[in-house]
């Protein structure tokens, strides 16, 4: 989505700067990572608790 917005902005303004495409995409990736971090952490903790710790403990 960020790529489409940046591409549209570049087409409308004729600005073809490489940093203009890079910075918003990295920002969008960081925002998605930050928003989904609690879900990823909960999933990883549940995986370790339910699967790996019983394997390590041998039960």
C-alpha positions as CSV (number, residue, x, y, z in Angstrom):
1,X,0.0,0.0,0.0
2,X,2.8,2.4,0.8
3,X,4.4,1.6,-2.6
4,X,1.3,2.5,-4.4
5,X,0.9,5.8,-2.5
6,X,4.6,6.7,-3.1
7,X,4.3,5.7,-6.8
8,X,1.2,7.8,-7.3
9,X,2.9,10.8,-5.5
10,X,5.9,10.5,-7.8
11,X,3.8,10.3,-10.9
12,X,1.8,13.3,-9.9
13,X,4.8,15.5,-9.0
14,X,7.5,14.1,-11.3
15,X,9.9,13.7,-8.4
16,X,12.0,10.6,-9.0
17,X,14.1,10.5,-5.8
18,X,15.2,7.1,-4.5
19,X,15.0,8.0,-0.9
20,X,11.4,9.1,-1.4
21,X,10.5,5.5,-2.2
22,X,12.7,3.9,0.4
23,X,11.9,5.8,3.6
24,X,8.0,5.4,3.5
25,X,8.3,1.7,2.8
26,X,10.7,1.1,5.7
27,X,8.4,3.2,7.9
28,X,5.4,1.1,6.9
29,X,7.3,-2.1,7.6
30,X,8.2,-0.8,11.1
31,X,4.6,0.2,11.9
32,X,3.3,-3.2,10.9
33,X,6.0,-4.9,12.9
34,X,5.2,-2.7,16.0
35,X,1.5,-3.3,15.7
36,X,1.8,-7.1,15.3
37,X,4.5,-7.5,17.9
38,X,2.2,-8.5,20.8
39,X,0.6,-11.2,18.6
40,X,4.0,-12.6,17.5
41,X,5.2,-12.6,21.1
42,X,2.1,-14.4,22.4
43,X,2.4,-17.0,19.7
44,X,6.1,-17.7,20.3
45,X,5.6,-18.0,24.1
46,X,2.7,-20.4,23.6
47,X,4.8,-22.5,21.2
48,X,7.6,-22.7,23.6
49,X,5.3,-23.5,26.6
50,X,3.2,-26.1,24.8
51,X,5.7,-27.8,22.5
52,X,9.4,-27.2,23.3
53,X,9.5,-27.2,27.1
54,X,7.7,-30.6,27.3
55,X,10.2,-32.0,24.8
56,X,13.2,-30.6,26.7
57,X,11.7,-31.9,30.0
58,X,11.1,-35.3,28.5
59,X,7.5,-35.7,29.3
